Amino acid sequence: QVQMVESGGGLVQAGGSLRLACTAAGLTFDAVNMGWFRQVPGKERAGVACMQWGGGSTYYAYSVKDRFTISRDNAKHTLYLQMNSLKPDDTAMYYCAAGVACGGPSNIRGPPDRNYWGQGTQVTVSS
């Protein structure tokens, strides 16, 4: 059974930083593309960043490029998202996912199977 658990969200002032973590179990972590997504009420979930399996290419949404960094520790089955220079527009529920389509900044797409998504962690950036 696949389990994905995010942590690290919270309330931060604009310009601050947060580091999200996502620990996965029940899958071959080092053999799948991983990604981060975010969603605000009333809008579709959007890809934020992804990393190909084996520590390959990484891609970022244009809105977060040069501020966010995705990384993974395959030994710990953990995916990270370091978020710097946070803006109020970054406020959202953040989700990690496994088995992501990771082909470019505009091609970060999550898996259709809900089992490969975490439950989300809220990030709130105050102005």
N, C-alpha and C positions, 0 to 999 in steps of 0.2 A: 504494500500500500504506500503510495506516494504521499509524503507530507512536506509542506513548505511553510516555514514560519519566519515572518519578518519581525524585525525589532529596530529600535533606534529613532523612531519618529518622536515628535514633540513640538513644543512652541519655541520659536526663536525669533529674534529681531532681524529686520532686514540688514543684510550685510554679514550675517552670522553663518555658521556652518553646522551641519549635521552629518552623521555617518549612519547610513542604514545597513543592516545586515539581513541576510536571508539564508537560513540553514535548511538544507534539503535532505530528505531520507527516502529510501525506497526506489532510488533510480541510480543509474550509472552516471554520476554527476560529471565526471570528466569527459564524458562522451556526448554531451548535449550542449547546444547553445543556450545561454541564459540571458535574461533581460529584465529590465525594470520598466514599469508602466505607471501612469498616474491618471487619476480621474477626479473630476470635480462634479458636484451634483448638476444634472441636466446636460452633461456633455459625455461624449464617448471616451472610453479609455484610450489613452494615447501612449505610444512608445516613447520612452525617455532615453534609454541606452541599452545596448546589447553587446555581448561578447561571444564570439564563436568558441566552440569547444577546442580544448587543447591550448587555450590561451591565445587564440588566433586574433583576427581582426576585431576591432571595436568600432561601434558607430554610436553617434549621439544625435538626438534631435537638435535642430539648429538653435532652438531657444535655450538649450543648456550647455551647448558646446563651449569649452574653455572654462566652465564653472564646475561641472560635474565630472567625476571620474569613476568608471566602473572597473571592478577588479574581482578576482575570484581566488579562493584558496581551495584547490581540489582535495588536498589532504583533509581539510576540515569540512568539506562539502558545503562551503559557505560562499555566498555572493555578496559583494559590498557595493555601496554607492556613496562615495564621498561627495557631499554637496557643499560648495563654497559660494560666497557672495550671493546668498539667498535673497530672493525678491518676493514681495507679496504674491506675485503671479505664480510662484512655485507652490503655493498652498494647494494641497490636494491629498487624496488618499493614494499612497504608493504601494504598488504590488510587484512582487517578483514572480517570474514564470520560467518554466523549463521547457525546452523543445521549441524555442523561439525561432522564427524566421528572422535572420540577421544579415541583411544584404545591403544596407546602406542607411543613411540618415532618414530617408523617407520610406524605408522598408524594414521597419521593426514591428513585427506582428506576433501576437501571442498565440498560444495553442488553443484549439477549440475545446479541448478536454478540461473541464474545471478542476480536475484533480491535480493538474500541473500548475495551479496558481496558489499563491499564498492568500492569507485572509486580509492582508493589507495593514499598513501602519500610517497613521495620520501625521502629516507635516503641516504645520501652520506657521506662516511667516508674518509677523506684525510689522506695520510701517512705522 
